[in-house]
Every structure is written in C-alpha cells, then in structure tokens.
C-alpha cells in the first residue's frame, strides 16, 4: 500500500485534515487553488454562506473534470482511429512491397 500523507489546513472556517498519496507541495498548490476559487465565488455571491459556496465550488470542479474527461475520451478515440489508419497503411505498403518483389 502506498504511503499516505496527512495534510492539515484551514478552509473557510474549518480545520481539515486530508489523507492523500500526494506530497505537501502538491497539496499546498491544491489548497491555494481551492482558496482562490472559493474567494472568487464569495466575491460573486457575498451573501452566500460558506456551505453553499463550498458546494458550488465542488460542483464547478466536477463540471470542469467531466468536461476534461469527455474531451480526453474524444482525443483517445481520434488517436485510436489514426493508429488504425496508420496500421492499415503500413499493411498496404508491405503488401505492395511483397507483390513488387514477387
């Protein structure tokens, strides 16, 4: 089992401890981005409570992740299509070369 890291930080008014496989440097960057995005939501919705802001932050994050996963799947499909096309082209060249040598 991988070594787990316990990363502690304060988010909004909550003390949190995350158990993660990532090192502190990575988690510090996650913390920075989360606080930055939270602050931006807070500025857009100054009357929203911290729980609502946290839920919106989570939903926004999942939305971005899903969009990226969909785009990644499209790129994987395109890559597989191009690989198949290349292999077919190579097979055609090999067949042509064999026929030329016969």
C-alpha positions in Angstrom: 0.0 0.0 0.0 1.2 3.5 -0.9 2.5 5.8 1.8 -0.3 8.1 2.9 0.3 11.8 3.8 -1.9 13.6 6.3 -2.2 17.2 5.1 -3.7 19.7 7.5 -5.1 23.1 6.5 -7.8 25.6 7.2 -10.5 26.2 4.5 -13.1 28.9 5.1 -13.7 28.5 8.9 -13.0 24.7 9.0 -9.8 22.9 10.1 -9.4 20.0 7.7 -7.1 17.0 7.5 -6.8 15.2 4.2 -5.3 11.8 3.9 -3.7 11.6 0.5 -1.0 9.9 -1.6 0.2 13.4 -2.7 3.1 15.2 -1.1 2.8 18.5 0.7 4.0 20.6 -2.2 1.2 19.2 -4.4 -1.4 19.7 -1.6 -0.2 23.3 -1.0 -1.0 24.0 -4.6 -4.4 22.3 -4.3 -5.1 24.4 -1.2 -4.0 27.6 -3.0 -6.3 26.9 -6.0 -9.2 25.9 -3.8 -9.0 29.1 -1.7 -8.6 31.2 -4.9 -11.7 29.6 -6.4 -13.6 29.9 -3.1 -12.7 33.6 -2.8 -13.9 34.2 -6.4 -17.3 32.6 -5.7 -17.5 34.6 -2.4 -17.0 37.8 -4.3 -19.7 36.9 -6.8 -22.1 35.8 -4.1 -21.3 37.9 -1.0 -24.5 36.9 0.9 -24.0 33.1 0.4 -23.0 31.1 3.4 -19.8 29.1 3.5 -21.5 25.7 3.0 -23.3 26.9 -0.2 -20.0 28.3 -1.5 -18.2 25.0 -0.8 -21.0 23.0 -2.6 -20.8 25.3 -5.6 -17.1 25.0 -5.6 -17.3 21.2 -5.6 -20.0 21.3 -8.4 -17.9 23.7 -10.5 -14.8 21.4 -10.0 -16.8 18.3 -11.0 -18.1 20.1 -14.1 -14.6 21.0 -15.2 -13.4 17.5 -14.6 -16.2 15.9 -16.5 -15.7 18.3 -19.5 -12.0 17.3 -19.5 -12.8 13.6 -19.3 -15.2 13.9 -22.2 -12.5 15.8 -24.2 -9.9 13.2 -23.3 -12.1 10.4 -24.5 -12.7 12.1 -27.8 -8.9 12.5 -28.2 -8.4 8.9 -27.3 -10.9 7.8 -29.9 -9.2 10.1 -32.5 -5.8 8.6 -31.6 -7.1 5.1 -32.0 -8.7 5.9 -35.3 -5.4 7.4 -36.5 -3.4 4.3 -35.2 -5.8 2.0 -37.1 -5.4 4.1 -40.3 -1.6 4.0 -40.0 -1.5 0.3 -39.4 -3.8 -0.3 -42.4 -1.5 2.0 -44.5 1.6 0.1 -43.3 -0.1 -3.2 -44.2 -0.9 -1.9 -47.7 2.7 -0.8 -48.2 4.0 -4.2 -47.0 1.6 -6.0 -49.4 2.7 -3.7 -52.3 6.4 -4.3 -51.5 5.9 -8.1 -51.3 4.0 -8.1 -54.7 6.7 -6.0 -56.2 9.4 -8.4 -55.1 7.4 -11.4 -56.4 
